[in-house]
Amino acid sequence: MTRLYFVRHGKTQWNMEGRYQGANGDSPLLPESYDQIHQLAQYLKNVPFAHAYVSPLPRAKTTADVLLKDLEQPIPVTVTVGMREFDLGKMEGLKFTEVAEKYPDALHAFRHAPGEYHAEEVAGESFEALIKRMQPVVLDAVRADATGTANLLFVSHGAALVALIQSLLGTPIKDMRKDGGLTNSSVTILEAHGPNLPFTLLKWNDTEFLTKPLEATDTI
């Protein structure tokens, strides 16, 4: 059985400010994030990873670089736009409070009712388009596991990973927020018997290794 480990990047300045970063925005990791990534690495230290797939956005790339260095394994890395965050169009760079004023319907749908999200309202990426972009990265990675027992690592973003992971579990778009969001530096683990969906959920948004009490801005 192939195991898939999905890691959300460390907390950033814009995460702390409650500001959407999306596919085109970015901000530095907070100093505390490096400690949390080190804790994540300690948690995963006994997992031999066969390959890592990483978003090219700096906050995810930096997270992966720190994590992989700590793991001290010769892990091949593929940086791919397939793992990039949602393109949130006009919402990017704005604080959640500002988005709530300008695009209240889009914000509510995106965060609470994905089946009602109309991406064109904000010139952004739809859930369907995101899944079409992200799923092949995962399915091809599982397909490439000739042993059928590899551990694969994916380092990406909160909103994108929620949609991707739920799609891999066979969850309809309208229900993709049913388990809530993902926390910075968290890991979610799935199991696959080949590239045929649905996969099996083993752990959702695991943060048991983090020592700092969680804040509301840690999870999206």
CYANA upper distance limits for C-alpha pairs under 8 A (distance plus 0.5 A):
  1 MET  CA    148 GLY  CA      5.76
  1 MET  CA    149 THR  CA      5.20
  1 MET  CA    150 ALA  CA      7.89
  1 MET  CA    191 GLU  CA      6.94
  1 MET  CA    192 ALA  CA      6.23
  1 MET  CA    193 HIS  CA      5.74
  1 MET  CA    194 GLY  CA      7.97
  2 THR  CA    142 VAL  CA      7.29
  2 THR  CA    145 ASP  CA      7.95
  2 THR  CA    148 GLY  CA      5.90
  2 THR  CA    149 THR  CA      5.09
  2 THR  CA    150 ALA  CA      5.50
  2 THR  CA    151 ASN  CA      6.48
  2 THR  CA    152 LEU  CA      8.04
  2 THR  CA    191 GLU  CA      6.25
  2 THR  CA    192 ALA  CA      5.62
  2 THR  CA    193 HIS  CA      6.99
  2 THR  CA    194 GLY  CA      7.78
  3 ARG  CA    149 THR  CA      7.67
  3 ARG  CA    150 ALA  CA      6.87
  3 ARG  CA    151 ASN  CA      5.30
  3 ARG  CA    152 LEU  CA      6.71
  3 ARG  CA    189 ILE  CA      7.42
  3 ARG  CA    190 LEU  CA      6.28
  3 ARG  CA    191 GLU  CA      5.08
  3 ARG  CA    192 ALA  CA      6.81
  4 LEU  CA    151 ASN  CA      6.48
  4 LEU  CA    152 LEU  CA      5.43
  4 LEU  CA    153 LEU  CA      6.58
  4 LEU  CA    154 PHE  CA      7.97
  4 LEU  CA    189 ILE  CA      6.06
  4 LEU  CA    190 LEU  CA      5.56
  4 LEU  CA    191 GLU  CA      6.64
  4 LEU  CA    192 ALA  CA      8.17
  5 TYR  CA    151 ASN  CA      7.86
  5 TYR  CA    152 LEU  CA      6.55
  5 TYR  CA    153 LEU  CA      5.33
  5 TYR  CA    154 PHE  CA      6.56
  5 TYR  CA    187 VAL  CA      6.81
  5 TYR  CA    188 THR  CA      6.30
  5 TYR  CA    189 ILE  CA      5.22
  5 TYR  CA    190 LEU  CA      7.21
  6 PHE  CA    153 LEU  CA      6.64
  6 PHE  CA    154 PHE  CA      5.30
  6 PHE  CA    155 VAL  CA      6.54
  6 PHE  CA    156 SER  CA      7.92
  6 PHE  CA    161 LEU  CA      8.00
  6 PHE  CA    187 VAL  CA      5.89
  6 PHE  CA    188 THR  CA      5.57
  6 PHE  CA    189 ILE  CA      6.81
  7 VAL  CA    153 LEU  CA      8.04
  7 VAL  CA    154 PHE  CA      6.55
  7 VAL  CA    155 VAL  CA      5.28
  7 VAL  CA    156 SER  CA      6.80
  7 VAL  CA    157 HIS  CA      8.36
  7 VAL  CA    185 SER  CA      6.75
  7 VAL  CA    186 SER  CA      6.17
  7 VAL  CA    187 VAL  CA      5.06
  7 VAL  CA    188 THR  CA      7.13
  8 ARG  CA     60 ALA  CA      8.08
  8 ARG  CA    155 VAL  CA      6.46
  8 ARG  CA    156 SER  CA      5.81
  8 ARG  CA    157 HIS  CA      5.56
  8 ARG  CA    158 GLY  CA      6.24
  8 ARG  CA    161 LEU  CA      8.00
  8 ARG  CA    182 LEU  CA      7.56
  8 ARG  CA    183 THR  CA      7.40
  8 ARG  CA    184 ASN  CA      5.94
  8 ARG  CA    185 SER  CA      5.72
  8 ARG  CA    186 SER  CA      6.22
  8 ARG  CA    187 VAL  CA      7.29
  9 HIS  CA     59 ARG  CA      6.81
  9 HIS  CA     60 ALA  CA      5.40
  9 HIS  CA     63 THR  CA      6.05
  9 HIS  CA     64 ALA  CA      8.29
  9 HIS  CA    155 VAL  CA      7.09
  9 HIS  CA    156 SER  CA      6.62
  9 HIS  CA    157 HIS  CA      6.53
  9 HIS  CA    158 GLY  CA      8.28
  9 HIS  CA    184 ASN  CA      6.16
  9 HIS  CA    185 SER  CA      5.90
  9 HIS  CA    186 SER  CA      8.47
 10 GLY  CA     29 LEU  CA      6.71
 10 GLY  CA     30 LEU  CA      8.25
 10 GLY  CA     33 SER  CA      5.59
 10 GLY  CA     34 TYR  CA      7.81
 10 GLY  CA     36 GLN  CA      7.91
 10 GLY  CA     37 ILE  CA      7.30
 10 GLY  CA     59 ARG  CA      7.62
 10 GLY  CA     60 ALA  CA      7.94
 10 GLY  CA     63 THR  CA      6.57
 10 GLY  CA    184 ASN  CA      5.40
 10 GLY  CA    185 SER  CA      5.36
 11 LYS  CA     15 ASN  CA      6.57
 11 LYS  CA     16 MET  CA      7.79
 11 LYS  CA     29 LEU  CA      6.18
 11 LYS  CA     30 LEU  CA      6.56
 11 LYS  CA     32 GLU  CA      8.50
 11 LYS  CA     33 SER  CA      6.07
 11 LYS  CA    184 ASN  CA      5.76
 11 LYS  CA    185 SER  CA      7.80
 11 LYS  CA    218 ASP  CA      7.20
 12 THR  CA     16 MET  CA      6.90
 12 THR  CA     27 SER  CA      6.42
 12 THR  CA     28 PRO  CA      5.92
 12 THR  CA     29 LEU  CA      4.63
 12 THR  CA     30 LEU  CA      5.70
 12 THR  CA     33 SER  CA      8.18
 12 THR  CA     59 ARG  CA      7.83
 13 GLN  CA     17 GLU  CA      6.86
 13 GLN  CA     27 SER  CA      6.25
 13 GLN  CA     28 PRO  CA      6.47
 13 GLN  CA     29 LEU  CA      6.87
 13 GLN  CA     30 LEU  CA      6.57
 14 TRP  CA     18 GLY  CA      6.54
 14 TRP  CA     19 ARG  CA      5.52
 14 TRP  CA     20 TYR  CA      7.53
 14 TRP  CA     21 GLN  CA      7.44
 14 TRP  CA     26 ASP  CA      8.15
 14 TRP  CA     27 SER  CA      6.52
 15 ASN  CA     19 ARG  CA      6.49
 15 ASN  CA     20 TYR  CA      8.00
 15 ASN  CA    217 THR  CA      6.71
 15 ASN  CA    218 ASP  CA      7.62
 16 MET  CA    217 THR  CA      6.17
 16 MET  CA    218 ASP  CA      7.98
 17 GLU  CA     95 LYS  CA      7.70
 17 GLU  CA    217 THR  CA      8.36
 18 GLY  CA     95 LYS  CA      5.99
 18 GLY  CA     96 PHE  CA      6.32
 18 GLY  CA    217 THR  CA      7.08
 19 ARG  CA     92 GLU  CA      8.22
 19 ARG  CA     93 GLY  CA      6.61
 19 ARG  CA     94 LEU  CA      5.92
 19 ARG  CA     95 LYS  CA      4.42
 19 ARG  CA     96 PHE  CA      6.27
 20 TYR  CA     25 GLY  CA      8.26
 20 TYR  CA     88 LEU  CA      8.49
 20 TYR  CA     91 MET  CA      7.08
 20 TYR  CA     92 GLU  CA      5.51
 20 TYR  CA     93 GLY  CA      5.89
 20 TYR  CA     94 LEU  CA      6.30
 20 TYR  CA     95 LYS  CA      6.72
 20 TYR  CA     96 PHE  CA      7.43
 21 GLN  CA     25 GLY  CA      4.92
 21 GLN  CA     26 ASP  CA      5.96
 21 GLN  CA     27 SER  CA      8.24
 21 GLN  CA     92 GLU  CA      5.85
 21 GLN  CA     93 GLY  CA      6.23
 22 GLY  CA     26 ASP  CA      8.15
 22 GLY  CA     85 GLU  CA      5.98
 22 GLY  CA     86 PHE  CA      5.90
 22 GLY  CA     87 ASP  CA      5.83
 22 GLY  CA     88 LEU  CA      5.94
 22 GLY  CA     89 GLY  CA      8.43
 22 GLY  CA     92 GLU  CA      6.17
 23 ALA  CA     57 LEU  CA      8.11
 23 ALA  CA     84 ARG  CA      6.79
 23 ALA  CA     85 GLU  CA      5.41
 23 ALA  CA     86 PHE  CA      6.03
 23 ALA  CA     87 ASP  CA      5.10
 23 ALA  CA     88 LEU  CA      7.44
 24 ASN  CA     87 ASP  CA      7.57
 24 ASN  CA     92 GLU  CA      7.88
 25 GLY  CA     92 GLU  CA      6.98
 25 GLY  CA     93 GLY  CA      6.86
 26 ASP  CA     57 LEU  CA      7.80
 26 ASP  CA     58 PRO  CA      7.49
 26 ASP  CA     59 ARG  CA      7.26
 27 SER  CA     59 ARG  CA      7.43
 28 PRO  CA     58 PRO  CA      8.45
 28 PRO  CA     59 ARG  CA      6.96
 29 LEU  CA     33 SER  CA      6.64
 29 LEU  CA     34 TYR  CA      8.12
 29 LEU  CA     59 ARG  CA      6.83
 30 LEU  CA     34 TYR  CA      7.88
 31 PRO  CA     35 ASP  CA      7.92
 32 GLU  CA     36 GLN  CA      7.06
 33 SER  CA     37 ILE  CA      6.64
 33 SER  CA    185 SER  CA      8.11
 34 TYR  CA     38 HIS  CA      6.71
 34 TYR  CA     63 THR  CA      8.44
 34 TYR  CA     66 VAL  CA      8.11
 35 ASP  CA     39 GLN  CA      6.80
 36 GLN  CA     40 LEU  CA      6.68
 36 GLN  CA    185 SER  CA      6.95
 36 GLN  CA    210 LEU  CA      6.63
 36 GLN  CA    211 THR  CA      8.39
 37 ILE  CA     41 ALA  CA      6.67
 37 ILE  CA     63 THR  CA      7.44
 37 ILE  CA     66 VAL  CA      7.54
 37 ILE  CA     67 LEU  CA      6.57
 37 ILE  CA    185 SER  CA      6.57
 38 HIS  CA     42 GLN  CA      6.79
 38 HIS  CA     66 VAL  CA      8.08
 38 HIS  CA     67 LEU  CA      7.19
 38 HIS  CA     70 ASP  CA      7.31
 39 GLN  CA     43 TYR  CA      6.79
 39 GLN  CA    209 PHE  CA      6.76
 39 GLN  CA    210 LEU  CA      6.84
 40 LEU  CA     44 LEU  CA      6.80
 40 LEU  CA     67 LEU  CA      8.06
 40 LEU  CA    185 SER  CA      7.42
 40 LEU  CA    186 SER  CA      8.14
 40 LEU  CA    209 PHE  CA      7.04
 40 LEU  CA    210 LEU  CA      7.89
 41 ALA  CA     45 LYS  CA      6.22
 41 ALA  CA     67 LEU  CA      6.14
 41 ALA  CA     68 LEU  CA      8.32
 41 ALA  CA     70 ASP  CA      6.50
 41 ALA  CA     71 LEU  CA      6.38
 42 GLN  CA     70 ASP  CA      8.36
 42 GLN  CA     71 LEU  CA      8.17
 43 TYR  CA    209 PHE  CA      6.96
 44 LEU  CA     71 LEU  CA      8.09
 45 LYS  CA     71 LEU  CA      6.20
 47 VAL  CA    151 ASN  CA      7.81
 48 PRO  CA     73 GLN  CA      8.06
 48 PRO  CA    151 ASN  CA      7.09
 49 PHE  CA     73 GLN  CA      8.24
 49 PHE  CA     75 ILE  CA      6.93
 49 PHE  CA    150 ALA  CA      7.46
 49 PHE  CA    151 ASN  CA      5.35
 49 PHE  CA    152 LEU  CA      6.19
 49 PHE  CA    153 LEU  CA      7.29
 50 ALA  CA     75 ILE  CA      6.59
 50 ALA  CA     76 PRO  CA      7.64
 50 ALA  CA    150 ALA  CA      6.46
 50 ALA  CA    151 ASN  CA      6.28
 50 ALA  CA    152 LEU  CA      6.39
 51 HIS  CA     75 ILE  CA      5.99
 51 HIS  CA     76 PRO  CA      5.54
 51 HIS  CA     77 VAL  CA      6.48
 51 HIS  CA     78 THR  CA      8.25
 51 HIS  CA    151 ASN  CA      8.03
 51 HIS  CA    152 LEU  CA      5.90
 51 HIS  CA    153 LEU  CA      6.80
 52 ALA  CA     75 ILE  CA      7.22
 52 ALA  CA     76 PRO  CA      6.76
 52 ALA  CA     77 VAL  CA      5.26
 52 ALA  CA     78 THR  CA      6.71
 52 ALA  CA    152 LEU  CA      6.55
 52 ALA  CA    153 LEU  CA      5.03
 52 ALA  CA    154 PHE  CA      6.23
 52 ALA  CA    155 VAL  CA      8.10
 53 TYR  CA     77 VAL  CA      6.40
 53 TYR  CA     78 THR  CA      5.34
 53 TYR  CA     79 VAL  CA      6.32
 53 TYR  CA     80 THR  CA      7.34
 53 TYR  CA     83 MET  CA      7.94
 53 TYR  CA    152 LEU  CA      8.47
 53 TYR  CA    153 LEU  CA      6.68
 53 TYR  CA    154 PHE  CA      5.28
 53 TYR  CA    155 VAL  CA      6.87
 54 VAL  CA     60 ALA  CA      7.47
 54 VAL  CA     61 LYS  CA      6.94
 54 VAL  CA     64 ALA  CA      7.45
 54 VAL  CA     77 VAL  CA      7.74
 54 VAL  CA     78 THR  CA      6.68
 54 VAL  CA     79 VAL  CA      5.17
 54 VAL  CA     80 THR  CA      6.56
 54 VAL  CA     83 MET  CA      6.64
 54 VAL  CA    154 PHE  CA      6.34
 54 VAL  CA    155 VAL  CA      5.33
 54 VAL  CA    156 SER  CA      6.75
 55 SER  CA     60 ALA  CA      6.34
 55 SER  CA     61 LYS  CA      6.73
 55 SER  CA     79 VAL  CA      6.27
 55 SER  CA     80 THR  CA      6.07
 55 SER  CA     81 VAL  CA      6.40
 55 SER  CA     82 GLY  CA      7.62
 55 SER  CA     83 MET  CA      4.99
 55 SER  CA     84 ARG  CA      5.32
 55 SER  CA     85 GLU  CA      8.28
 55 SER  CA    155 VAL  CA      6.87
 55 SER  CA    156 SER  CA      5.87
 56 PRO  CA     60 ALA  CA      7.42
 56 PRO  CA     61 LYS  CA      6.29
 56 PRO  CA     79 VAL  CA      6.23
 56 PRO  CA     80 THR  CA      6.68
 56 PRO  CA     81 VAL  CA      6.68
 56 PRO  CA     83 MET  CA      8.14
 56 PRO  CA     84 ARG  CA      7.12
 57 LEU  CA     61 LYS  CA      6.49
 57 LEU  CA     84 ARG  CA      7.17
 58 PRO  CA     62 THR  CA      6.26
 59 ARG  CA     63 THR  CA      6.76
 60 ALA  CA     64 ALA  CA      6.66
 60 ALA  CA    155 VAL  CA      6.74
 60 ALA  CA    156 SER  CA      6.24
 60 ALA  CA    157 HIS  CA      7.63
 61 LYS  CA     65 ASP  CA      6.62
 61 LYS  CA    155 VAL  CA      8.30
 62 THR  CA     66 VAL  CA      6.73
 63 THR  CA     67 LEU  CA      6.59
 63 THR  CA    155 VAL  CA      8.19
 64 ALA  CA     68 LEU  CA      6.36
 64 ALA  CA    155 VAL  CA      6.82
 65 ASP  CA     69 LYS  CA      6.60
 66 VAL  CA     70 ASP  CA      6.77
 67 LEU  CA     71 LEU  CA      6.74
 68 LEU  CA     72 GLU  CA      6.99
 68 LEU  CA     73 GLN  CA      7.65
 68 LEU  CA     75 ILE  CA      8.07
 69 LYS  CA     73 GLN  CA      8.25
 80 THR  CA     84 ARG  CA      7.93
 82 GLY  CA    133 ARG  CA      6.01
 82 GLY  CA    134 MET  CA      5.37
 82 GLY  CA    137 VAL  CA      6.84
 83 MET  CA    134 MET  CA      6.55
 83 MET  CA    137 VAL  CA      8.24
 83 MET  CA    154 PHE  CA      8.33
 83 MET  CA    155 VAL  CA      7.95
 83 MET  CA    156 SER  CA      6.08
 83 MET  CA    157 HIS  CA      8.30
 83 MET  CA    160 ALA  CA      8.39
 84 ARG  CA    156 SER  CA      6.92
 84 ARG  CA    157 HIS  CA      7.58
 84 ARG  CA    160 ALA  CA      7.99
 85 GLU  CA    156 SER  CA      7.46
 85 GLU  CA    157 HIS  CA      5.91
 85 GLU  CA    158 GLY  CA      8.16
 85 GLU  CA    159 ALA  CA      7.49
 85 GLU  CA    160 ALA  CA      5.76
 86 PHE  CA    124 GLY  CA      8.44
 86 PHE  CA    125 GLU  CA      6.83
 86 PHE  CA    130 LEU  CA      7.27
 86 PHE  CA    159 ALA  CA      7.32
 86 PHE  CA    160 ALA  CA      6.07
 87 ASP  CA     92 GLU  CA      8.48
 87 ASP  CA    124 GLY  CA      5.82
 87 ASP  CA    125 GLU  CA      5.61
 88 LEU  CA     92 GLU  CA      6.13
 88 LEU  CA    119 ALA  CA      8.36
 88 LEU  CA    122 VAL  CA      7.54
 88 LEU  CA    123 ALA  CA      7.84
 88 LEU  CA    124 GLY  CA      5.05
 88 LEU  CA    125 GLU  CA      6.72
 89 GLY  CA    122 VAL  CA      5.95
 89 GLY  CA    123 ALA  CA      5.36
 89 GLY  CA    124 GLY  CA      4.60
 89 GLY  CA    125 GLU  CA      7.87
 90 LYS  CA    122 VAL  CA      5.58
 90 LYS  CA    123 ALA  CA      6.83
 90 LYS  CA    124 GLY  CA      7.65
 91 MET  CA     99 VAL  CA      6.65
 91 MET  CA    122 VAL  CA      7.17
 94 LEU  CA     98 GLU  CA      6.46
 94 LEU  CA     99 VAL  CA      6.76
 95 LYS  CA     99 VAL  CA      6.79
 96 PHE  CA    100 ALA  CA      6.55
 97 THR  CA    101 GLU  CA      7.01
 98 GLU  CA    102 LYS  CA      6.80
 99 VAL  CA    103 TYR  CA      5.83
 99 VAL  CA    104 PRO  CA      7.10
 99 VAL  CA    107 LEU  CA      7.21
100 ALA  CA    104 PRO  CA      4.95
100 ALA  CA    107 LEU  CA      6.82
103 TYR  CA    107 LEU  CA      6.62
103 TYR  CA    122 VAL  CA      8.19
104 PRO  CA    108 HIS  CA      6.60
105 ASP  CA    109 ALA  CA      6.63
106 ALA  CA    110 PHE  CA      6.46
106 ALA  CA    117 TYR  CA      6.48
106 ALA  CA    118 HIS  CA      7.20
106 ALA  CA    119 ALA  CA      8.02
106 ALA  CA    121 GLU  CA      7.54
106 ALA  CA    122 VAL  CA      7.95
107 LEU  CA    111 ARG  CA      6.66
108 HIS  CA    112 HIS  CA      6.14
108 HIS  CA    113 ALA  CA      7.27
109 ALA  CA    113 ALA  CA      4.75
109 ALA  CA    114 PRO  CA      5.74
109 ALA  CA    115 GLY  CA      7.83
109 ALA  CA    116 GLU  CA      5.98
109 ALA  CA    117 TYR  CA      5.29
110 PHE  CA    114 PRO  CA      5.67
110 PHE  CA    116 GLU  CA      8.35
110 PHE  CA    117 TYR  CA      6.03
111 ARG  CA    177 ARG  CA      7.83
112 HIS  CA    177 ARG  CA      6.86
113 ALA  CA    117 TYR  CA      7.35
113 ALA  CA    174 LYS  CA      6.56
113 ALA  CA    175 ASP  CA      7.97
113 ALA  CA    177 ARG  CA      7.95
114 PRO  CA    127 PHE  CA      8.03
114 PRO  CA    173 ILE  CA      6.51
114 PRO  CA    174 LYS  CA      5.56
114 PRO  CA    175 ASP  CA      7.71
114 PRO  CA    176 MET  CA      7.30
114 PRO  CA    177 ARG  CA      8.00
115 GLY  CA    173 ILE  CA      6.06
115 GLY  CA    174 LYS  CA      4.43
115 GLY  CA    175 ASP  CA      8.07
116 GLU  CA    174 LYS  CA      7.89
117 TYR  CA    126 SER  CA      8.07
118 HIS  CA    122 VAL  CA      8.48
118 HIS  CA    126 SER  CA      7.57
119 ALA  CA    123 ALA  CA      6.52
119 ALA  CA    124 GLY  CA      5.41
119 ALA  CA    125 GLU  CA      6.11
119 ALA  CA    126 SER  CA      5.58
120 GLU  CA    124 GLY  CA      6.43
120 GLU  CA    125 GLU  CA      8.17
120 GLU  CA    126 SER  CA      8.41
125 GLU  CA    129 ALA  CA      6.79
125 GLU  CA    130 LEU  CA      7.11
126 SER  CA    130 LEU  CA      6.72
127 PHE  CA    131 ILE  CA      6.66
127 PHE  CA    163 ALA  CA      7.63
127 PHE  CA    173 ILE  CA      7.76
128 GLU  CA    132 LYS  CA      6.68
129 ALA  CA    133 ARG  CA      6.73
130 LEU  CA    134 MET  CA      6.60
130 LEU  CA    160 ALA  CA      7.86
130 LEU  CA    163 ALA  CA      8.44
130 LEU  CA    164 LEU  CA      8.32
131 ILE  CA    135 GLN  CA      6.09
131 ILE  CA    163 ALA  CA      7.53
131 ILE  CA    164 LEU  CA      6.38
131 ILE  CA    167 SER  CA      7.65
132 LYS  CA    136 PRO  CA      7.65
133 ARG  CA    137 VAL  CA      8.28
134 MET  CA    138 VAL  CA      7.55
134 MET  CA    164 LEU  CA      7.06
135 GLN  CA    139 LEU  CA      6.61
135 GLN  CA    164 LEU  CA      7.16
135 GLN  CA    168 LEU  CA      8.05
136 PRO  CA    140 ASP  CA      6.18
137 VAL  CA    141 ALA  CA      6.67
138 VAL  CA    142 VAL  CA      6.74
139 LEU  CA    143 ARG  CA      6.52
139 LEU  CA    195 PRO  CA      5.77
140 ASP  CA    144 ALA  CA      6.57
140 ASP  CA    195 PRO  CA      8.05
141 ALA  CA    145 ASP  CA      7.10
141 ALA  CA    152 LEU  CA      8.28
142 VAL  CA    148 GLY  CA      8.41
142 VAL  CA    192 ALA  CA      8.06
142 VAL  CA    194 GLY  CA      6.68
142 VAL  CA    195 PRO  CA      6.15
143 ARG  CA    194 GLY  CA      6.85
143 ARG  CA    195 PRO  CA      6.13
145 ASP  CA    149 THR  CA      7.83
145 ASP  CA    150 ALA  CA      6.78
148 GLY  CA    193 HIS  CA      7.90
148 GLY  CA    194 GLY  CA      7.48
156 SER  CA    160 ALA  CA      7.94
156 SER  CA    161 LEU  CA      7.12
157 HIS  CA    161 LEU  CA      6.23
158 GLY  CA    162 VAL  CA      6.75
158 GLY  CA    181 GLY  CA      7.51
158 GLY  CA    182 LEU  CA      6.00
158 GLY  CA    183 THR  CA      7.74
158 GLY  CA    184 ASN  CA      8.07
158 GLY  CA    219 THR  CA      8.22
158 GLY  CA    220 ILE  CA      6.46
159 ALA  CA    163 ALA  CA      7.05
159 ALA  CA    181 GLY  CA      7.89
159 ALA  CA    182 LEU  CA      8.24
159 ALA  CA    220 ILE  CA      7.07
160 ALA  CA    164 LEU  CA      6.59
161 LEU  CA    165 ILE  CA      6.24
161 LEU  CA    182 LEU  CA      8.42
162 VAL  CA    166 GLN  CA      6.53
162 VAL  CA    176 MET  CA      7.57
162 VAL  CA    177 ARG  CA      7.99
162 VAL  CA    181 GLY  CA      6.98
162 VAL  CA    182 LEU  CA      7.41
163 ALA  CA    167 SER  CA      6.55
163 ALA  CA    173 ILE  CA      8.24
163 ALA  CA    176 MET  CA      6.64
164 LEU  CA    168 LEU  CA      6.80
165 ILE  CA    169 LEU  CA      6.88
166 GLN  CA    170 GLY  CA      6.88
166 GLN  CA    171 THR  CA      5.72
166 GLN  CA    172 PRO  CA      8.40
166 GLN  CA    176 MET  CA      6.37
167 SER  CA    171 THR  CA      5.89
167 SER  CA    172 PRO  CA      7.57
167 SER  CA    173 ILE  CA      8.05
167 SER  CA    176 MET  CA      8.30
168 LEU  CA    197 LEU  CA      6.75
168 LEU  CA    198 PRO  CA      6.07
168 LEU  CA    199 PHE  CA      6.28
169 LEU  CA    197 LEU  CA      7.54
169 LEU  CA    198 PRO  CA      5.26
169 LEU  CA    199 PHE  CA      5.66
169 LEU  CA    200 THR  CA      6.90
169 LEU  CA    201 LEU  CA      7.63
170 GLY  CA    197 LEU  CA      7.48
170 GLY  CA    198 PRO  CA      5.70
170 GLY  CA    199 PHE  CA      8.23
171 THR  CA    175 ASP  CA      6.86
171 THR  CA    176 MET  CA      6.76
172 PRO  CA    176 MET  CA      7.00
177 ARG  CA    181 GLY  CA      7.41
180 GLY  CA    220 ILE  CA      8.44
181 GLY  CA    205 ASN  CA      8.26
181 GLY  CA    219 THR  CA      6.43
181 GLY  CA    220 ILE  CA      5.32
182 LEU  CA    186 SER  CA      7.27
182 LEU  CA    205 ASN  CA      5.96
182 LEU  CA    219 THR  CA      5.77
182 LEU  CA    220 ILE  CA      6.16
183 THR  CA    205 ASN  CA      7.02
183 THR  CA    207 THR  CA      8.04
183 THR  CA    218 ASP  CA      5.79
183 THR  CA    219 THR  CA      4.55
183 THR  CA    220 ILE  CA      7.10
184 ASN  CA    218 ASP  CA      6.07
184 ASN  CA    219 THR  CA      6.84
185 SER  CA    207 THR  CA      8.13
186 SER  CA    205 ASN  CA      6.01
186 SER  CA    206 ASP  CA      5.97
186 SER  CA    207 THR  CA      5.72
187 VAL  CA    203 LYS  CA      8.43
187 VAL  CA    204 TRP  CA      7.83
187 VAL  CA    205 ASN  CA      6.04
187 VAL  CA    206 ASP  CA      5.72
187 VAL  CA    207 THR  CA      7.52
188 THR  CA    202 LEU  CA      8.24
188 THR  CA    203 LYS  CA      5.85
188 THR  CA    204 TRP  CA      5.18
188 THR  CA    205 ASN  CA      5.48
188 THR  CA    206 ASP  CA      6.49
189 ILE  CA    201 LEU  CA      6.89
189 ILE  CA    202 LEU  CA      5.90
189 ILE  CA    203 LYS  CA      5.51
189 ILE  CA    204 TRP  CA      7.11
190 LEU  CA    199 PHE  CA      7.06
190 LEU  CA    200 THR  CA      5.98
190 LEU  CA    201 LEU  CA      5.08
190 LEU  CA    202 LEU  CA      5.87
190 LEU  CA    203 LYS  CA      7.54
191 GLU  CA    199 PHE  CA      6.35
191 GLU  CA    200 THR  CA      5.56
191 GLU  CA    201 LEU  CA      6.94
191 GLU  CA    202 LEU  CA      7.37
192 ALA  CA    196 ASN  CA      8.20
192 ALA  CA    199 PHE  CA      5.56
192 ALA  CA    200 THR  CA      6.99
193 HIS  CA    199 PHE  CA      7.91
214 LEU  CA    218 ASP  CA      6.94
215 GLU  CA    219 THR  CA      8.27
